[in-house]
Amino acid sequence: MVPAAPRVQVAAAAGPANAAATAVAMIENAVLRMLMHSE
C-alpha cells in the first residue's frame, strides 16, 4: 500500500504546478497575440 503522506505531498505540489502551467500558457498566448498583431 502507498502511505498517505506522499499522496498529500503530491496533491500539494500539483496545485502550484498547475497554477504555474496555467500562468505560462496565458503569457504564451498573450505573446503570440502581440506577435501576430505586430505583423
N, C-alpha and C positions, 0 to 999 in steps of 0.2 A: 504493500500500500504506500501511496505517496503521503508524506506528512503534510499537515495543514499549513505550516509556516511558509514553505517555498511557494505554495499556491497563493498565499496572501501577498508575498513579495512580488510575484509575477503580476498579480492584479494591480498592485500599487505602482509597478513600473509601467504597465500598459497604459494607464491614464495619461501621464505626462508625455509618453512617447507618442500616443495617439494625437494629443493636442499639438505637439511639435510638428508631426507629419501634416496635420491639417493646416497649420500656420505656413509651413514651407510650400504646400500646394497653393495656398491663397496668394503668397508672394510670387510664385512662379507664374500663376495666371495673370497677375497684375503686370508683371514684367513683360510677358508675351503680348498682352494687350497694348502696352505702351510701344513696344517694338513694331507691332502691326500698324498702329495709328501713325507712327512717325514716318512710315514709308510713303 
